[in-house]
């Protein structure tokens, strides 16, 4: 089920980029935020933890750690 985590991360990144460029109130941003929420819900319901969606700063800087 790692594909659910990857899908949730990708959806979250798309929504964040849309919010940064178009603003949080833009219809596309709101649609992408809803899609990100649905992807995160699917991952959660499959048994993944919320922390699985978010890498810690330590892991981002040092992937081998």
Backbone as XML, in Angstrom:
<?xml version="1.0"?>
<chain id="A" units="angstrom">
  <residue number="1" name="UNK">
    <atom name="N" x="0.777" y="-1.205" z="0.000"/>
    <atom name="CA" x="0.000" y="0.000" z="0.000"/>
    <atom name="C" x="0.828" y="1.284" z="0.000"/>
  </residue>
  <residue number="2" name="UNK">
    <atom name="N" x="2.133" y="1.243" z="-0.254"/>
    <atom name="CA" x="2.901" y="2.488" z="-0.295"/>
    <atom name="C" x="2.396" y="3.451" z="-1.362"/>
  </residue>
  <residue number="3" name="UNK">
    <atom name="N" x="1.711" y="2.933" z="-2.368"/>
    <atom name="CA" x="1.206" y="3.832" z="-3.403"/>
    <atom name="C" x="0.182" y="4.815" z="-2.838"/>
  </residue>
  <residue number="4" name="UNK">
    <atom name="N" x="-0.541" y="4.427" z="-1.782"/>
    <atom name="CA" x="-1.492" y="5.350" z="-1.165"/>
    <atom name="C" x="-0.767" y="6.516" z="-0.487"/>
  </residue>
  <residue number="5" name="UNK">
    <atom name="N" x="0.362" y="6.221" z="0.131"/>
    <atom name="CA" x="1.164" y="7.267" z="0.760"/>
    <atom name="C" x="1.713" y="8.201" z="-0.314"/>
  </residue>
  <residue number="6" name="UNK">
    <atom name="N" x="2.230" y="7.636" z="-1.382"/>
    <atom name="CA" x="2.780" y="8.458" z="-2.472"/>
    <atom name="C" x="1.687" y="9.325" z="-3.095"/>
  </residue>
  <residue number="7" name="UNK">
    <atom name="N" x="0.513" y="8.768" z="-3.279"/>
    <atom name="CA" x="-0.596" y="9.530" z="-3.856"/>
    <atom name="C" x="-1.014" y="10.664" z="-2.918"/>
  </residue>
  <residue number="8" name="UNK">
    <atom name="N" x="-1.052" y="10.387" z="-1.626"/>
    <atom name="CA" x="-1.435" y="11.418" z="-0.659"/>
    <atom name="C" x="-0.395" y="12.532" z="-0.611"/>
  </residue>
  <residue number="9" name="UNK">
    <atom name="N" x="0.878" y="12.161" z="-0.640"/>
    <atom name="CA" x="1.941" y="13.180" z="-0.645"/>
    <atom name="C" x="1.869" y="14.038" z="-1.906"/>
  </residue>
  <residue number="10" name="UNK">
    <atom name="N" x="1.688" y="13.395" z="-3.043"/>
    <atom name="CA" x="1.614" y="14.137" z="-4.308"/>
    <atom name="C" x="0.415" y="15.082" z="-4.311"/>
  </residue>
  <residue number="11" name="UNK">
    <atom name="N" x="-0.722" y="14.617" z="-3.825"/>
    <atom name="CA" x="-1.911" y="15.461" z="-3.774"/>
    <atom name="C" x="-1.692" y="16.643" z="-2.835"/>
  </residue>
  <residue number="12" name="UNK">
    <atom name="N" x="-1.037" y="16.398" z="-1.721"/>
    <atom name="CA" x="-0.753" y="17.475" z="-0.779"/>
    <atom name="C" x="0.179" y="18.519" z="-1.402"/>
  </residue>
  <residue number="13" name="UNK">
    <atom name="N" x="1.189" y="18.065" z="-2.122"/>
    <atom name="CA" x="2.124" y="18.990" z="-2.763"/>
    <atom name="C" x="1.438" y="19.820" z="-3.844"/>
  </residue>
  <residue number="14" name="UNK">
    <atom name="N" x="0.565" y="19.182" z="-4.629"/>
    <atom name="CA" x="-0.174" y="19.927" z="-5.655"/>
    <atom name="C" x="-1.054" y="21.002" z="-5.023"/>
  </residue>
  <residue number="15" name="UNK">
    <atom name="N" x="-1.728" y="20.643" z="-3.943"/>
    <atom name="CA" x="-2.596" y="21.609" z="-3.267"/>
    <atom name="C" x="-1.773" y="22.757" z="-2.672"/>
  </residue>
  <residue number="16" name="UNK">
    <atom name="N" x="-0.631" y="22.444" z="-2.099"/>
    <atom name="CA" x="0.217" y="23.483" z="-1.515"/>
    <atom name="C" x="0.738" y="24.432" z="-2.590"/>
  </residue>
  <residue number="17" name="UNK">
    <atom name="N" x="1.141" y="23.876" z="-3.732"/>
    <atom name="CA" x="1.616" y="24.732" z="-4.826"/>
    <atom name="C" x="0.486" y="25.623" z="-5.348"/>
  </residue>
  <residue number="18" name="UNK">
    <atom name="N" x="-0.704" y="25.072" z="-5.466"/>
    <atom name="CA" x="-1.846" y="25.867" z="-5.927"/>
    <atom name="C" x="-2.162" y="26.982" z="-4.942"/>
  </residue>
  <residue number="19" name="UNK">
    <atom name="N" x="-2.117" y="26.675" z="-3.653"/>
    <atom name="CA" x="-2.390" y="27.695" z="-2.637"/>
    <atom name="C" x="-1.337" y="28.793" z="-2.677"/>
  </residue>
  <residue number="20" name="UNK">
    <atom name="N" x="-0.086" y="28.416" z="-2.930"/>
    <atom name="CA" x="0.995" y="29.408" z="-2.975"/>
    <atom name="C" x="0.885" y="30.313" z="-4.195"/>
  </residue>
  <residue number="21" name="UNK">
    <atom name="N" x="0.403" y="29.782" z="-5.294"/>
    <atom name="CA" x="0.342" y="30.581" z="-6.518"/>
    <atom name="C" x="-0.999" y="31.279" z="-6.721"/>
  </residue>
  <residue number="22" name="UNK">
    <atom name="N" x="-2.087" y="30.589" z="-6.444"/>
    <atom name="CA" x="-3.410" y="31.147" z="-6.735"/>
    <atom name="C" x="-4.154" y="31.626" z="-5.494"/>
  </residue>
  <residue number="23" name="UNK">
    <atom name="N" x="-3.704" y="31.211" z="-4.325"/>
    <atom name="CA" x="-4.387" y="31.589" z="-3.097"/>
    <atom name="C" x="-5.321" y="30.489" z="-2.623"/>
  </residue>
  <residue number="24" name="UNK">
    <atom name="N" x="-5.590" y="30.498" z="-1.344"/>
    <atom name="CA" x="-6.391" y="29.428" z="-0.736"/>
    <atom name="C" x="-7.854" y="29.468" z="-1.158"/>
  </residue>
  <residue number="25" name="UNK">
    <atom name="N" x="-8.353" y="30.628" z="-1.556"/>
    <atom name="CA" x="-9.761" y="30.743" z="-1.913"/>
    <atom name="C" x="-10.043" y="30.395" z="-3.372"/>
  </residue>
  <residue number="26" name="UNK">
    <atom name="N" x="-9.019" y="30.178" z="-4.164"/>
    <atom name="CA" x="-9.224" y="29.879" z="-5.591"/>
    <atom name="C" x="-9.932" y="28.526" z="-5.729"/>
  </residue>
  <residue number="27" name="UNK">
    <atom name="N" x="-10.871" y="28.417" z="-6.660"/>
    <atom name="CA" x="-11.614" y="27.162" z="-6.829"/>
    <atom name="C" x="-10.718" y="25.944" z="-7.097"/>
  </residue>
  <residue number="28" name="UNK">
    <atom name="N" x="-9.670" y="26.107" z="-7.898"/>
    <atom name="CA" x="-8.778" y="24.970" z="-8.163"/>
    <atom name="C" x="-8.035" y="24.551" z="-6.899"/>
  </residue>
  <residue number="29" name="UNK">
    <atom name="N" x="-7.625" y="25.527" z="-6.099"/>
    <atom name="CA" x="-6.945" y="25.205" z="-4.853"/>
    <atom name="C" x="-7.875" y="24.423" z="-3.940"/>
  </residue>
  <residue number="30" name="UNK">
    <atom name="N" x="-9.104" y="24.869" z="-3.842"/>
    <atom name="CA" x="-10.068" y="24.179" z="-2.978"/>
    <atom name="C" x="-10.330" y="22.758" z="-3.469"/>
  </residue>
  <residue number="31" name="UNK">
    <atom name="N" x="-10.385" y="22.590" z="-4.774"/>
    <atom name="CA" x="-10.573" y="21.259" z="-5.345"/>
    <atom name="C" x="-9.371" y="20.366" z="-5.031"/>
  </residue>
  <residue number="32" name="UNK">
    <atom name="N" x="-8.171" y="20.913" z="-5.187"/>
    <atom name="CA" x="-6.963" y="20.133" z="-4.901"/>
    <atom name="C" x="-6.832" y="19.820" z="-3.411"/>
  </residue>
  <residue number="33" name="UNK">
    <atom name="N" x="-7.262" y="20.738" z="-2.556"/>
    <atom name="CA" x="-7.253" y="20.461" z="-1.114"/>
    <atom name="C" x="-8.222" y="19.329" z="-0.775"/>
  </residue>
  <residue number="34" name="UNK">
    <atom name="N" x="-9.380" y="19.327" z="-1.420"/>
    <atom name="CA" x="-10.341" y="18.246" z="-1.197"/>
    <atom name="C" x="-9.768" y="16.914" z="-1.678"/>
  </residue>
  <residue number="35" name="UNK">
    <atom name="N" x="-9.100" y="16.927" z="-2.825"/>
    <atom name="CA" x="-8.481" y="15.699" z="-3.340"/>
    <atom name="C" x="-7.382" y="15.211" z="-2.398"/>
  </residue>
  <residue number="36" name="UNK">
    <atom name="N" x="-6.610" y="16.134" z="-1.831"/>
    <atom name="CA" x="-5.555" y="15.760" z="-0.895"/>
    <atom name="C" x="-6.161" y="15.143" z="0.368"/>
  </residue>
  <residue number="37" name="UNK">
    <atom name="N" x="-7.253" y="15.713" z="0.833"/>
    <atom name="CA" x="-7.919" y="15.166" z="2.010"/>
    <atom name="C" x="-8.451" y="13.756" z="1.735"/>
  </residue>
  <residue number="38" name="UNK">
    <atom name="N" x="-9.005" y="13.560" z="0.561"/>
    <atom name="CA" x="-9.525" y="12.230" z="0.214"/>
    <atom name="C" x="-8.394" y="11.214" z="0.096"/>
  </residue>
  <residue number="39" name="UNK">
    <atom name="N" x="-7.266" y="11.623" z="-0.481"/>
    <atom name="CA" x="-6.122" y="10.714" z="-0.602"/>
    <atom name="C" x="-5.561" y="10.370" z="0.773"/>
  </residue>
  <residue number="40" name="UNK">
    <atom name="N" x="-5.489" y="11.352" z="1.661"/>
    <atom name="CA" x="-5.004" y="11.090" z="3.020"/>
    <atom name="C" x="-5.965" y="10.172" z="3.764"/>
  </residue>
  <residue number="41" name="UNK">
    <atom name="N" x="-7.255" y="10.361" z="3.559"/>
    <atom name="CA" x="-8.252" y="9.497" z="4.193"/>
    <atom name="C" x="-8.116" y="8.059" z="3.712"/>
  </residue>
  <residue number="42" name="UNK">
    <atom name="N" x="-7.901" y="7.876" z="2.432"/>
    <atom name="CA" x="-7.730" y="6.527" z="1.886"/>
    <atom name="C" x="-6.504" y="5.850" z="2.501"/>
  </residue>
  <residue number="43" name="UNK">
    <atom name="N" x="-5.423" y="6.605" z="2.655"/>
    <atom name="CA" x="-4.216" y="6.044" z="3.273"/>
    <atom name="C" x="-4.480" y="5.698" z="4.725"/>
  </residue>
  <residue number="44" name="UNK">
    <atom name="N" x="-5.167" y="6.572" z="5.443"/>
    <atom name="CA" x="-5.490" y="6.335" z="6.853"/>
    <atom name="C" x="-6.354" y="5.083" z="7.001"/>
  </residue>
  <residue number="45" name="UNK">
    <atom name="N" x="-7.368" y="4.978" z="6.157"/>
    <atom name="CA" x="-8.269" y="3.830" z="6.242"/>
    <atom name="C" x="-7.572" y="2.524" z="5.872"/>
  </residue>
  <residue number="46" name="UNK">
    <atom name="N" x="-6.494" y="2.604" z="5.107"/>
    <atom name="CA" x="-5.716" y="1.412" z="4.756"/>
    <atom name="C" x="-4.740" y="1.037" z="5.869"/>
  </residue>
  <residue number="47" name="UNK">
    <atom name="N" x="-4.707" y="1.854" z="6.939"/>
    <atom name="CA" x="-3.868" y="1.514" z="8.075"/>
    <atom name="C" x="-2.585" y="2.300" z="8.213"/>
  </residue>
  <residue number="48" name="UNK">
    <atom name="N" x="-2.376" y="3.274" z="7.339"/>
    <atom name="CA" x="-1.169" y="4.099" z="7.447"/>
    <atom name="C" x="-1.363" y="5.148" z="8.530"/>
  </residue>
  <residue number="49" name="UNK">
    <atom name="N" x="-0.267" y="5.517" z="9.162"/>
    <atom name="CA" x="-0.308" y="6.567" z="10.176"/>
    <atom name="C" x="-0.159" y="7.926" z="9.500"/>
  </residue>
  <residue number="50" name="UNK">
    <atom name="N" x="-0.618" y="8.967" z="10.173"/>
    <atom name="CA" x="-0.483" y="10.317" z="9.641"/>
    <atom name="C" x="1.000" y="10.641" z="9.439"/>
  </residue>
  <residue number="51" name="UNK">
    <atom name="N" x="1.830" y="10.194" z="10.351"/>
    <atom name="CA" x="3.265" y="10.469" z="10.257"/>
    <atom name="C" x="3.880" y="9.851" z="9.001"/>
  </residue>
  <residue number="52" name="UNK">
    <atom name="N" x="3.252" y="8.825" z="8.439"/>
    <atom name="CA" x="3.773" y="8.215" z="7.214"/>
    <atom name="C" x="3.690" y="9.178" z="6.030"/>
  </residue>
  <residue number="53" name="UNK">
    <atom name="N" x="2.768" y="10.135" z="6.106"/>
    <atom name="CA" x="2.610" y="11.091" z="5.012"/>
    <atom name="C" x="3.661" y="12.184" z="5.025"/>
  </residue>
  <residue number="54" name="UNK">
    <atom name="N" x="4.204" y="12.447" z="6.213"/>
    <atom name="CA" x="5.112" y="13.576" z="6.376"/>
    <atom name="C" x="6.477" y="13.097" z="6.842"/>
  </residue>
  <residue number="55" name="UNK">
    <atom name="N" x="7.483" y="13.352" z="6.039"/>
    <atom name="CA" x="8.841" y="13.050" z="6.454"/>
    <atom name="C" x="9.283" y="14.089" z="7.472"/>
  </residue>
  <residue number="56" name="UNK">
    <atom name="N" x="10.060" y="13.670" z="8.432"/>
    <atom name="CA" x="10.573" y="14.633" z="9.402"/>
    <atom name="C" x="11.685" y="15.441" z="8.760"/>
  </residue>
  <residue number="57" name="UNK">
    <atom name="N" x="11.982" y="16.574" z="9.330"/>
    <atom name="CA" x="13.067" y="17.417" z="8.812"/>
    <atom name="C" x="14.382" y="16.649" z="8.816"/>
  </residue>
  <residue number="58" name="UNK">
    <atom name="N" x="14.591" y="15.847" z="9.805"/>
    <atom name="CA" x="15.820" y="15.063" z="9.901"/>
    <atom name="C" x="15.971" y="14.148" z="8.686"/>
  </residue>
  <residue number="59" name="UNK">
    <atom name="N" x="14.876" y="13.491" z="8.297"/>
    <atom name="CA" x="14.931" y="12.592" z="7.158"/>
    <atom name="C" x="15.074" y="13.347" z="5.841"/>
  </residue>
  <residue number="60" name="UNK">
    <atom name="N" x="14.526" y="14.537" z="5.762"/>
    <atom name="CA" x="14.654" y="15.317" z="4.533"/>
    <atom name="C" x="16.107" y="15.744" z="4.301"/>
  </residue>
  <residue number="61" name="UNK">
    <atom name="N" x="16.791" y="16.084" z="5.388"/>
    <atom name="CA" x="18.179" y="16.522" z="5.251"/>
    <atom name="C" x="19.135" y="15.365" z="5.078"/>
  </residue>
  <residue number="62" name="UNK">
    <atom name="N" x="18.844" y="14.253" z="5.763"/>
    <atom name="CA" x="19.754" y="13.108" z="5.756"/>
    <atom name="C" x="18.972" y="11.844" z="5.411"/>
  </residue>
  <residue number="63" name="UNK">
    <atom name="N" x="18.740" y="11.578" z="4.127"/>
    <atom name="CA" x="17.947" y="10.415" z="3.741"/>
    <atom name="C" x="18.521" y="9.095" z="4.250"/>
  </residue>
  <residue number="64" name="UNK">
    <atom name="N" x="19.818" y="9.036" z="4.508"/>
    <atom name="CA" x="20.398" y="7.784" z="4.969"/>
    <atom name="C" x="20.220" y="7.590" z="6.464"/>
  </residue>
  <residue number="65" name="UNK">
    <atom name="N" x="19.788" y="8.625" z="7.180"/>
    <atom name="CA" x="19.630" y="8.527" z="8.643"/>
    <atom name="C" x="18.379" y="7.787" z="9.006"/>
  </residue>
</chain>
